[in-house]
Amino acid sequence: MGEKIKEIKNIKCEVKNCVYQSPENRCMAGEIEIGPRSATDVSETACITFELDKHANSY
């Protein structure tokens, strides 16, 4: 998606190994995309914006 822009207000993210994750569990992507369009339940959704931070500690 590109470089970190600014925090998306009121978006909390617990994915520790994403390049957009801040130390305060905030999304710093600037914008996010959620999918897939065919989801019918919360368990079927995912953050498509996710990018693996190869330097993050694995949990």
PDB file with SEQRES, HELIX, SHEET and CRYST1 records, atoms N, CA, C and O in Angstrom:
SEQRES   1 A   59  MET GLY GLU LYS ILE LYS GLU ILE LYS ASN ILE LYS CYS          
SEQRES   2 A   59  GLU VAL LYS ASN CYS VAL TYR GLN SER PRO GLU ASN ARG          
SEQRES   3 A   59  CYS MET ALA GLY GLU ILE GLU ILE GLY PRO ARG SER ALA          
SEQRES   4 A   59  THR ASP VAL SER GLU THR ALA CYS ILE THR PHE GLU LEU          
SEQRES   5 A   59  ASP LYS HIS ALA ASN SER TYR                                  
HELIX    1 AA1 VAL A   42  GLU A   44  5                                   3    
CRYST1    1.000    1.000    1.000  90.00  90.00  90.00 P 1           1          
ATOM      1  N   MET A   1       0.822  -1.201   0.000  1.00  0.00           N  
ATOM      2  CA  MET A   1       0.000   0.000   0.000  1.00  0.00           C  
ATOM      3  C   MET A   1       0.853   1.246   0.000  1.00  0.00           C  
ATOM      4  O   MET A   1       0.371   2.310  -0.387  1.00  0.00           O  
ATOM      5  N   GLY A   2       2.083   1.156   0.413  1.00  0.00           N  
ATOM      6  CA  GLY A   2       2.920   2.344   0.420  1.00  0.00           C  
ATOM      7  C   GLY A   2       3.436   2.679   1.789  1.00  0.00           C  
ATOM      8  O   GLY A   2       3.418   1.842   2.692  1.00  0.00           O  
ATOM      9  N   GLU A   3       3.901   3.917   1.952  1.00  0.00           N  
ATOM     10  CA  GLU A   3       4.488   4.312   3.225  1.00  0.00           C  
ATOM     11  C   GLU A   3       3.438   4.725   4.232  1.00  0.00           C  
ATOM     12  O   GLU A   3       2.306   5.044   3.869  1.00  0.00           O  
ATOM     13  N   LYS A   4       3.819   4.718   5.513  1.00  0.00           N  
ATOM     14  CA  LYS A   4       2.922   5.128   6.582  1.00  0.00           C  
ATOM     15  C   LYS A   4       2.594   6.604   6.413  1.00  0.00           C  
ATOM     16  O   LYS A   4       3.478   7.411   6.123  1.00  0.00           O  
ATOM     17  N   ILE A   5       1.331   6.957   6.594  1.00  0.00           N  
ATOM     18  CA  ILE A   5       0.908   8.329   6.415  1.00  0.00           C  
ATOM     19  C   ILE A   5       0.571   8.942   7.764  1.00  0.00           C  
ATOM     20  O   ILE A   5       1.318   9.783   8.265  1.00  0.00           O  
ATOM     21  N   LYS A   6      -0.528   8.538   8.350  1.00  0.00           N  
ATOM     22  CA  LYS A   6      -0.957   9.034   9.653  1.00  0.00           C  
ATOM     23  C   LYS A   6      -1.939   8.041  10.247  1.00  0.00           C  
ATOM     24  O   LYS A   6      -2.448   7.157   9.558  1.00  0.00           O  
ATOM     25  N   GLU A   7      -2.191   8.198  11.513  1.00  0.00           N  
ATOM     26  CA  GLU A   7      -3.116   7.307  12.210  1.00  0.00           C  
ATOM     27  C   GLU A   7      -4.527   7.457  11.657  1.00  0.00           C  
ATOM     28  O   GLU A   7      -4.988   8.565  11.382  1.00  0.00           O  
ATOM     29  N   ILE A   8      -5.192   6.343  11.502  1.00  0.00           N  
ATOM     30  CA  ILE A   8      -6.613   6.366  11.180  1.00  0.00           C  
ATOM     31  C   ILE A   8      -7.339   6.421  12.516  1.00  0.00           C  
ATOM     32  O   ILE A   8      -7.281   5.460  13.282  1.00  0.00           O  
ATOM     33  N   LYS A   9      -8.004   7.497  12.807  1.00  0.00           N  
ATOM     34  CA  LYS A   9      -8.671   7.677  14.096  1.00  0.00           C  
ATOM     35  C   LYS A   9      -9.690   6.574  14.366  1.00  0.00           C  
ATOM     36  O   LYS A   9     -10.439   6.164  13.480  1.00  0.00           O  
ATOM     37  N   ASN A  10      -9.698   6.113  15.594  1.00  0.00           N  
ATOM     38  CA  ASN A  10     -10.652   5.126  16.100  1.00  0.00           C  
ATOM     39  C   ASN A  10     -10.506   3.743  15.487  1.00  0.00           C  
ATOM     40  O   ASN A  10     -11.426   2.932  15.600  1.00  0.00           O  
ATOM     41  N   ILE A  11      -9.384   3.444  14.841  1.00  0.00           N  
ATOM     42  CA  ILE A  11      -9.117   2.096  14.347  1.00  0.00           C  
ATOM     43  C   ILE A  11      -8.057   1.475  15.242  1.00  0.00           C  
ATOM     44  O   ILE A  11      -6.914   1.931  15.270  1.00  0.00           O  
ATOM     45  N   LYS A  12      -8.438   0.435  15.970  1.00  0.00           N  
ATOM     46  CA  LYS A  12      -7.493  -0.284  16.822  1.00  0.00           C  
ATOM     47  C   LYS A  12      -7.137  -1.581  16.114  1.00  0.00           C  
ATOM     48  O   LYS A  12      -8.013  -2.295  15.625  1.00  0.00           O  
ATOM     49  N   CYS A  13      -5.859  -1.874  16.064  1.00  0.00           N  
ATOM     50  CA  CYS A  13      -5.393  -3.079  15.391  1.00  0.00           C  
ATOM     51  C   CYS A  13      -4.444  -3.822  16.315  1.00  0.00           C  
ATOM     52  O   CYS A  13      -3.543  -3.217  16.897  1.00  0.00           O  
ATOM     53  N   GLU A  14      -4.633  -5.115  16.455  1.00  0.00           N  
ATOM     54  CA  GLU A  14      -3.792  -5.924  17.337  1.00  0.00           C  
ATOM     55  C   GLU A  14      -2.787  -6.773  16.569  1.00  0.00           C  
ATOM     56  O   GLU A  14      -2.115  -7.610  17.172  1.00  0.00           O  
ATOM     57  N   VAL A  15      -2.665  -6.585  15.264  1.00  0.00           N  
ATOM     58  CA  VAL A  15      -1.736  -7.362  14.448  1.00  0.00           C  
ATOM     59  C   VAL A  15      -0.337  -6.787  14.624  1.00  0.00           C  
ATOM     60  O   VAL A  15       0.000  -5.766  14.023  1.00  0.00           O  
ATOM     61  N   LYS A  16       0.470  -7.435  15.440  1.00  0.00           N  
ATOM     62  CA  LYS A  16       1.784  -6.911  15.818  1.00  0.00           C  
ATOM     63  C   LYS A  16       2.812  -6.943  14.692  1.00  0.00           C  
ATOM     64  O   LYS A  16       3.794  -6.202  14.746  1.00  0.00           O  
ATOM     65  N   ASN A  17       2.617  -7.774  13.678  1.00  0.00           N  
ATOM     66  CA  ASN A  17       3.625  -7.907  12.630  1.00  0.00           C  
ATOM     67  C   ASN A  17       3.246  -7.223  11.316  1.00  0.00           C  
ATOM     68  O   ASN A  17       3.694  -7.638  10.247  1.00  0.00           O  
ATOM     69  N   CYS A  18       2.428  -6.184  11.394  1.00  0.00           N  
ATOM     70  CA  CYS A  18       2.042  -5.388  10.222  1.00  0.00           C  
ATOM     71  C   CYS A  18       2.898  -4.124  10.175  1.00  0.00           C  
ATOM     72  O   CYS A  18       3.158  -3.517  11.214  1.00  0.00           O  
ATOM     73  N   VAL A  19       3.334  -3.727   8.995  1.00  0.00           N  
ATOM     74  CA  VAL A  19       4.171  -2.527   8.870  1.00  0.00           C  
ATOM     75  C   VAL A  19       3.444  -1.265   9.300  1.00  0.00           C  
ATOM     76  O   VAL A  19       4.089  -0.262   9.606  1.00  0.00           O  
ATOM     77  N   TYR A  20       2.119  -1.290   9.332  1.00  0.00           N  
ATOM     78  CA  TYR A  20       1.332  -0.113   9.695  1.00  0.00           C  
ATOM     79  C   TYR A  20       0.969  -0.044  11.174  1.00  0.00           C  
ATOM     80  O   TYR A  20       0.281   0.888  11.591  1.00  0.00           O  
ATOM     81  N   GLN A  21       1.410  -0.997  11.966  1.00  0.00           N  
ATOM     82  CA  GLN A  21       1.080  -1.062  13.392  1.00  0.00           C  
ATOM     83  C   GLN A  21       1.935  -0.091  14.191  1.00  0.00           C  
ATOM     84  O   GLN A  21       3.159  -0.096  14.057  1.00  0.00           O  
ATOM     85  N   SER A  22       1.310   0.747  15.023  1.00  0.00           N  
ATOM     86  CA  SER A  22       2.052   1.632  15.923  1.00  0.00           C  
ATOM     87  C   SER A  22       2.224   0.929  17.269  1.00  0.00           C  
ATOM     88  O   SER A  22       1.519  -0.041  17.547  1.00  0.00           O  
ATOM     89  N   PRO A  23       3.148   1.400  18.106  1.00  0.00           N  
ATOM     90  CA  PRO A  23       3.325   0.803  19.438  1.00  0.00           C  
ATOM     91  C   PRO A  23       2.057   0.892  20.308  1.00  0.00           C  
ATOM     92  O   PRO A  23       1.910   0.147  21.276  1.00  0.00           O  
ATOM     93  N   GLU A  24       1.151   1.807  19.954  1.00  0.00           N  
ATOM     94  CA  GLU A  24      -0.087   1.991  20.720  1.00  0.00           C  
ATOM     95  C   GLU A  24      -1.256   1.210  20.117  1.00  0.00           C  
ATOM     96  O   GLU A  24      -2.410   1.488  20.444  1.00  0.00           O  
ATOM     97  N   ASN A  25      -0.977   0.237  19.243  1.00  0.00           N  
ATOM     98  CA  ASN A  25      -2.005  -0.572  18.574  1.00  0.00           C  
ATOM     99  C   ASN A  25      -2.929   0.253  17.695  1.00  0.00           C  
ATOM    100  O   ASN A  25      -4.131  -0.006  17.639  1.00  0.00           O  
ATOM    101  N   ARG A  26      -2.378   1.240  17.014  1.00  0.00           N  
ATOM    102  CA  ARG A  26      -3.153   2.065  16.088  1.00  0.00           C  
ATOM    103  C   ARG A  26      -2.696   1.782  14.662  1.00  0.00           C  
ATOM    104  O   ARG A  26      -1.534   1.449  14.430  1.00  0.00           O  
ATOM    105  N   CYS A  27      -3.609   1.915  13.717  1.00  0.00           N  
ATOM    106  CA  CYS A  27      -3.295   1.695  12.311  1.00  0.00           C  
ATOM    107  C   CYS A  27      -2.759   2.994  11.721  1.00  0.00           C  
ATOM    108  O   CYS A  27      -3.414   4.034  11.787  1.00  0.00           O  
ATOM    109  N   MET A  28      -1.555   2.924  11.142  1.00  0.00           N  
ATOM    110  CA  MET A  28      -0.905   4.099  10.577  1.00  0.00           C  
ATOM    111  C   MET A  28      -0.863   4.043   9.047  1.00  0.00           C  
ATOM    112  O   MET A  28      -0.006   4.680   8.434  1.00  0.00           O  
ATOM    113  N   ALA A  29      -1.760   3.304   8.433  1.00  0.00           N  
ATOM    114  CA  ALA A  29      -1.753   3.120   6.979  1.00  0.00           C  
ATOM    115  C   ALA A  29      -2.295   4.326   6.216  1.00  0.00           C  
ATOM    116  O   ALA A  29      -2.031   4.456   5.020  1.00  0.00           O  
ATOM    117  N   GLY A  30      -3.033   5.197   6.862  1.00  0.00           N  
ATOM    118  CA  GLY A  30      -3.650   6.318   6.159  1.00  0.00           C  
ATOM    119  C   GLY A  30      -5.035   5.972   5.652  1.00  0.00           C  
ATOM    120  O   GLY A  30      -5.957   6.781   5.752  1.00  0.00           O  
ATOM    121  N   GLU A  31      -5.185   4.777   5.110  1.00  0.00           N  
ATOM    122  CA  GLU A  31      -6.482   4.246   4.696  1.00  0.00           C  
ATOM    123  C   GLU A  31      -6.384   2.730   4.739  1.00  0.00           C  
ATOM    124  O   GLU A  31      -5.295   2.167   4.624  1.00  0.00           O  
ATOM    125  N   ILE A  32      -7.517   2.077   4.903  1.00  0.00           N  
ATOM    126  CA  ILE A  32      -7.522   0.619   4.943  1.00  0.00           C  
ATOM    127  C   ILE A  32      -8.574   0.079   3.994  1.00  0.00           C  
ATOM    128  O   ILE A  32      -9.520   0.771   3.620  1.00  0.00           O  
ATOM    129  N   GLU A  33      -8.385  -1.167   3.616  1.00  0.00           N  
ATOM    130  CA  GLU A  33      -9.356  -1.873   2.786  1.00  0.00           C  
ATOM    131  C   GLU A  33      -9.688  -3.178   3.500  1.00  0.00           C  
ATOM    132  O   GLU A  33      -8.793  -3.910   3.925  1.00  0.00           O  
ATOM    133  N   ILE A  34     -10.972  -3.461   3.627  1.00  0.00           N  
ATOM    134  CA  ILE A  34     -11.446  -4.675   4.284  1.00  0.00           C  
ATOM    135  C   ILE A  34     -12.193  -5.509   3.245  1.00  0.00           C  
ATOM    136  O   ILE A  34     -12.892  -4.960   2.394  1.00  0.00           O  
ATOM    137  N   GLY A  35     -12.050  -6.796   3.310  1.00  0.00           N  
ATOM    138  CA  GLY A  35     -12.721  -7.660   2.344  1.00  0.00           C  
ATOM    139  C   GLY A  35     -12.865  -9.049   2.915  1.00  0.00           C  
ATOM    140  O   GLY A  35     -12.483  -9.265   4.066  1.00  0.00           O  
ATOM    141  N   PRO A  36     -13.379  -9.972   2.198  1.00  0.00           N  
ATOM    142  CA  PRO A  36     -13.845  -9.886   0.816  1.00  0.00           C  
ATOM    143  C   PRO A  36     -15.278  -9.364   0.729  1.00  0.00           C  
ATOM    144  O   PRO A  36     -15.997  -9.308   1.727  1.00  0.00           O  
ATOM    145  N   ARG A  37     -15.667  -8.995  -0.456  1.00  0.00           N  
ATOM    146  CA  ARG A  37     -17.023  -8.466  -0.665  1.00  0.00           C  
ATOM    147  C   ARG A  37     -18.099  -9.488  -0.359  1.00  0.00           C  
ATOM    148  O   ARG A  37     -19.222  -9.125  -0.009  1.00  0.00           O  
ATOM    149  N   SER A  38     -17.769 -10.749  -0.487  1.00  0.00           N  
ATOM    150  CA  SER A  38     -18.753 -11.815  -0.300  1.00  0.00           C  
ATOM    151  C   SER A  38     -18.954 -12.203   1.165  1.00  0.00           C  
ATOM    152  O   SER A  38     -19.705 -13.139   1.440  1.00  0.00           O  
ATOM    153  N   ALA A  39     -18.310 -11.519   2.116  1.00  0.00           N  
ATOM    154  CA  ALA A  39     -18.419 -11.878   3.535  1.00  0.00           C  
ATOM    155  C   ALA A  39     -19.861 -11.773   4.018  1.00  0.00           C  
ATOM    156  O   ALA A  39     -20.593 -10.853   3.651  1.00  0.00           O  
ATOM    157  N   THR A  40     -20.250 -12.733   4.846  1.00  0.00           N  
ATOM    158  CA  THR A  40     -21.582 -12.714   5.450  1.00  0.00           C  
ATOM    159  C   THR A  40     -21.504 -12.746   6.972  1.00  0.00           C  
ATOM    160  O   THR A  40     -22.533 -12.718   7.647  1.00  0.00           O  
ATOM    161  N   ASP A  41     -20.282 -12.807   7.516  1.00  0.00           N  
ATOM    162  CA  ASP A  41     -20.065 -12.889   8.954  1.00  0.00           C  
ATOM    163  C   ASP A  41     -18.722 -12.245   9.271  1.00  0.00           C  
ATOM    164  O   ASP A  41     -17.822 -12.246   8.432  1.00  0.00           O  
ATOM    165  N   VAL A  42     -18.579 -11.697  10.467  1.00  0.00           N  
ATOM    166  CA  VAL A  42     -17.339 -11.039  10.864  1.00  0.00           C  
ATOM    167  C   VAL A  42     -16.128 -11.970  10.747  1.00  0.00           C  
ATOM    168  O   VAL A  42     -15.023 -11.514  10.453  1.00  0.00           O  
ATOM    169  N   SER A  43     -16.329 -13.253  10.972  1.00  0.00           N  
ATOM    170  CA  SER A  43     -15.219 -14.199  10.886  1.00  0.00           C  
ATOM    171  C   SER A  43     -14.703 -14.386   9.456  1.00  0.00           C  
ATOM    172  O   SER A  43     -13.629 -14.952   9.253  1.00  0.00           O  
ATOM    173  N   GLU A  44     -15.457 -13.918   8.481  1.00  0.00           N  
ATOM    174  CA  GLU A  44     -15.053 -14.044   7.077  1.00  0.00           C  
ATOM    175  C   GLU A  44     -14.349 -12.796   6.543  1.00  0.00           C  
ATOM    176  O   GLU A  44     -13.976 -12.765   5.370  1.00  0.00           O  
ATOM    177  N   THR A  45     -14.160 -11.780   7.364  1.00  0.00           N  
ATOM    178  CA  THR A  45     -13.533 -10.547   6.898  1.00  0.00           C  
ATOM    179  C   THR A  45     -12.051 -10.515   7.231  1.00  0.00           C  
ATOM    180  O   THR A  45     -11.593 -11.217   8.133  1.00  0.00           O  
ATOM    181  N   ALA A  46     -11.308  -9.700   6.500  1.00  0.00           N  
ATOM    182  CA  ALA A  46      -9.865  -9.568   6.709  1.00  0.00           C  
ATOM    183  C   ALA A  46      -9.404  -8.196   6.239  1.00  0.00           C  
ATOM    184  O   ALA A  46     -10.022  -7.588   5.365  1.00  0.00           O  
ATOM    185  N   CYS A  47      -8.325  -7.719   6.820  1.00  0.00           N  
ATOM    186  CA  CYS A  47      -7.730  -6.454   6.415  1.00  0.00           C  
ATOM    187  C   CYS A  47      -6.841  -6.709   5.197  1.00  0.00           C  
ATOM    188  O   CYS A  47      -5.784  -7.327   5.323  1.00  0.00           O  
ATOM    189  N   ILE A  48      -7.251  -6.250   4.047  1.00  0.00           N  
ATOM    190  CA  ILE A  48      -6.504  -6.444   2.813  1.00  0.00           C  
ATOM    191  C   ILE A  48      -5.287  -5.523   2.772  1.00  0.00           C  
ATOM    192  O   ILE A  48      -4.358  -5.769   2.004  1.00  0.00           O  
ATOM    193  N   THR A  49      -5.279  -4.471   3.584  1.00  0.00           N  
ATOM    194  CA  THR A  49      -4.177  -3.517   3.646  1.00  0.00           C  
ATOM    195  C   THR A  49      -2.941  -4.104   4.319  1.00  0.00           C  
ATOM    196  O   THR A  49      -1.841  -3.581   4.138  1.00  0.00           O  
ATOM    197  N   PHE A  50      -3.093  -5.169   5.085  1.00  0.00           N  
ATOM    198  CA  PHE A  50      -1.992  -5.768   5.832  1.00  0.00           C  
ATOM    199  C   PHE A  50      -0.750  -5.976   4.970  1.00  0.00           C  
ATOM    200  O   PHE A  50      -0.829  -6.496   3.857  1.00  0.00           O  
ATOM    201  N   GLU A  51       0.398  -5.560   5.505  1.00  0.00           N  
ATOM    202  CA  GLU A  51       1.705  -5.859   4.909  1.00  0.00           C  
ATOM    203  C   GLU A  51       2.608  -6.359   6.020  1.00  0.00           C  
ATOM    204  O   GLU A  51       2.708  -5.729   7.073  1.00  0.00           O  
ATOM    205  N   LEU A  52       3.258  -7.472   5.797  1.00  0.00           N  
ATOM    206  CA  LEU A  52       4.126  -8.063   6.797  1.00  0.00           C  
ATOM    207  C   LEU A  52       5.330  -7.162   7.077  1.00  0.00           C  
ATOM    208  O   LEU A  52       6.021  -6.728   6.155  1.00  0.00           O  
ATOM    209  N   ASP A  53       5.566  -6.892   8.341  1.00  0.00           N  
ATOM    210  CA  ASP A  53       6.763  -6.155   8.777  1.00  0.00           C  
ATOM    211  C   ASP A  53       7.826  -7.192   9.072  1.00  0.00           C  
ATOM    212  O   ASP A  53       7.783  -7.856  10.108  1.00  0.00           O  
ATOM    213  N   LYS A  54       8.755  -7.331   8.191  1.00  0.00           N  
ATOM    214  CA  LYS A  54       9.780  -8.366   8.323  1.00  0.00           C  
ATOM    215  C   LYS A  54      10.713  -8.122   9.502  1.00  0.00           C  
ATOM    216  O   LYS A  54      11.484  -9.007   9.874  1.00  0.00           O  
ATOM    217  N   HIS A  55      10.653  -6.928  10.095  1.00  0.00           N  
ATOM    218  CA  HIS A  55      11.505  -6.590  11.225  1.00  0.00           C  
ATOM    219  C   HIS A  55      10.777  -6.696  12.564  1.00  0.00           C  
ATOM    220  O   HIS A  55      11.385  -6.509  13.618  1.00  0.00           O  
ATOM    221  N   ALA A  56       9.475  -6.997  12.527  1.00  0.00           N  
ATOM    222  CA  ALA A  56       8.686  -7.091  13.755  1.00  0.00           C  
ATOM    223  C   ALA A  56       8.989  -8.395  14.489  1.00  0.00           C  
ATOM    224  O   ALA A  56       9.369  -9.393  13.878  1.00  0.00           O  
ATOM    225  N   ASN A  57       8.817  -8.368  15.786  1.00  0.00           N  
ATOM    226  CA  ASN A  57       8.956  -9.583  16.590  1.00  0.00           C  
ATOM    227  C   ASN A  57       7.745 -10.448  16.360  1.00  0.00           C  
ATOM    228  O   ASN A  57       6.623  -9.942  16.347  1.00  0.00           O  
ATOM    229  N   SER A  58       7.934 -11.724  16.180  1.00  0.00           N  
ATOM    230  CA  SER A  58       6.817 -12.649  16.011  1.00  0.00           C  
ATOM    231  C   SER A  58       6.201 -12.941  17.370  1.00  0.00           C  
ATOM    232  O   SER A  58       6.918 -13.109  18.357  1.00  0.00           O  
ATOM    233  N   TYR A  59       4.883 -13.003  17.425  1.00  0.00           N  
ATOM    234  CA  TYR A  59       4.173 -13.304  18.662  1.00  0.00           C  
ATOM    235  C   TYR A  59       3.517 -14.646  18.556  1.00  0.00           C  
ATOM    236  O   TYR A  59       2.864 -15.089  19.500  1.00  0.00           O  
TER     237      TYR A  59                                                      
END                                                                             
